[in-house]
Amino acid sequence: MKILYFKNDKCSVCGAVHPKVKRIAEEYEIGFEVIDVVENPEIAGQYLVLTVPTVLILDDNEQELARFARNFSISDITRFIDRYLELTKN
């Protein structure tokens, strides 16, 4: 599993949310990658990211499992990860 965090340096919300999402990745020992949509528009386009911040959670095959964009809570992300890990544990 991997978390992709799409941001823009001019986005104040992105700056505030970034350390929280990074902490989730560390706590769950999940890969974490930050992508600036201005510096990497082709990657943002590849994943159809149209707004920031956007958090994508990918499986081991790089398939999108979940997408959180613009208005989401940190607990939305942790709830999804908890449910996914519980389902895949069996």
N, C-alpha and C positions, 0 to 999 in steps of 0.2 A: 504494500500500500504506500502511496505517496500523496503529499499535499502540494498543490501548486497554488501559490499566492500571487495574484495579479494586482499590481499597484501602479500608481503614478506619483512621482515626487511632489506634485502640486496638490495632492489630495490629503487633506488633514486627517480625514477618517482613516485613510490607508495607514498613515503613520501611527495612529492610535491602536489600530487593530492588529498590525503586524506583530508586535511582541507577544500578544495574547495567542495568536495562531501558532507562532513559533514555539511557545511554551507547550501548547497541546501536542505538537509534533514531537517535542522532546519527551514529554511525559509518556506518550504512547509508543515511543521509539519508532516513529514513522518518518520516512524521508520527507524533506522539506525543501522546496525550491521557490525562490522569489523571482518573479518576472515583471520587469518594468514595461508597461505597454507602449511607452513612448520610444524606448530604446529597442524593443523587440516587437514591433507591430505584426510581423509575420507569425510569430508564435501565438500572439493574442488572436489573430485571425484564424489560425489553425484550430484553436479551441473555441472559436466563436464567442470570445469575451468582448462584450460591448460596453461594459461599465466597470468601474472600480470602486471599492475593492471587490474582487471575486476570488472565491476559494473553490478549487476543484479537488475532489478526492478521487484518486485513480487506483485501480487494482494493480496487481503485479503484471498484468498484460497491457497496462496503459489505457484501459477502458475506464470511462468516466462512471463513477459510482454515485457521486452527489455533486451538486453545484449550489453554492451559497453566494448570492450577489447583492450588492448595495445594502439592503436592509435585512440583516440577520443578526442573531445573537451568538455569542461564543458557545452557549449551552446547546444551540441547535447543532453545532458541529460535534461537540462531545457526545450528545445523544445519538447522533447518526453513527459515529465510530463505535460506541458501546454496543449498539444494536447489531452492526455489521460483524464485529468481532464475536459476539455471542452466537450469531447465526453460522459463522464459518468455523467455529470451534468444534462443532460436532462432525 
